[in-house]
Amino acid sequence: MADPTHLPRFAALQNRNFTLLFSGLIVSNVGTWMQNVTQGWLVLQLTNSPLWLGLLGLSFAVPMIICHFVGAWWSTASTESVSFT
């Protein structure tokens, strides 16, 4: 095995498919951040209410929180009770 101190820092980026994936992920994340900031700005401009801005932020977080608990349940549930077939 090669000595890790002599490997190039970004060796994975030499693979074309990984470079395309990584670049696409960066572009997608930047677009998502732009959309979130723009929606927050629009809500604040239309309502001038920090409450509605907070509710918008909550609407972004609720699906992630729910998926966290559903995923934990799914991984601990028996395979017979969760089977789709």
C-alpha positions in Angstrom: 0.0 0.0 0.0 1.2 3.5 -0.8 2.4 5.8 1.9 -0.5 8.3 2.6 2.0 11.1 3.0 3.0 10.9 -0.7 -0.5 10.8 -2.2 -1.8 13.8 -4.0 -4.2 15.9 -1.9 -7.1 15.7 -4.3 -6.4 12.4 -5.9 -10.1 11.6 -6.3 -10.6 14.6 -8.6 -8.4 12.9 -11.1 -11.3 10.5 -11.8 -13.5 12.2 -14.4 -16.8 10.7 -13.1 -16.1 11.9 -9.6 -15.1 15.3 -10.8 -18.4 15.6 -12.6 -20.3 14.4 -9.6 -18.5 16.8 -7.2 -19.0 19.8 -9.6 -22.7 19.0 -10.0 -23.1 18.8 -6.2 -21.5 22.2 -5.7 -23.7 23.8 -8.3 -26.8 22.1 -6.9 -26.0 23.3 -3.3 -25.3 26.8 -4.4 -28.6 26.9 -6.2 -30.4 25.6 -3.1 -28.7 28.2 -0.9 -29.7 30.9 -3.3 -33.3 29.7 -3.3 -33.5 29.6 0.5 -32.1 33.1 0.9 -34.4 34.5 -1.8 -37.4 32.9 -0.3 -36.5 34.3 3.1 -36.0 37.7 1.7 -39.3 37.6 -0.2 -41.2 36.5 2.9 -39.6 39.3 4.9 -40.4 41.9 2.2 -44.0 40.8 1.7 -44.9 40.4 5.4 -42.3 42.4 7.3 -42.8 39.8 10.0 -40.0 37.9 11.7 -42.6 35.3 12.7 -43.3 34.3 9.1 -39.6 34.2 8.4 -39.2 31.8 11.3 -42.0 29.7 10.1 -40.4 29.5 6.7 -37.2 28.3 8.3 -39.2 25.8 10.3 -40.8 24.5 7.1 -37.3 23.8 5.7 -36.3 21.9 8.9 -39.4 19.8 9.6 -38.9 17.3 6.7 -35.3 16.6 7.8 -36.4 16.1 11.4 -39.2 13.8 10.4 -36.9 11.8 8.1 -34.4 11.4 10.9 -36.9 9.7 13.2 -38.5 7.7 10.4 -35.1 6.5 9.4 -34.2 5.5 12.9 -37.5 3.6 13.2 -37.0 1.9 9.8 -33.5 0.6 10.7 -34.7 -0.9 14.0 -38.1 -2.3 12.8 -38.2 -5.9 11.9 -38.0 -6.7 8.2 -41.3 -8.6 8.2 -43.4 -5.7 9.3 -41.8 -3.2 6.9 -41.6 -5.4 3.8 -43.1 -4.1 0.6 -43.6 -7.5 -1.1 
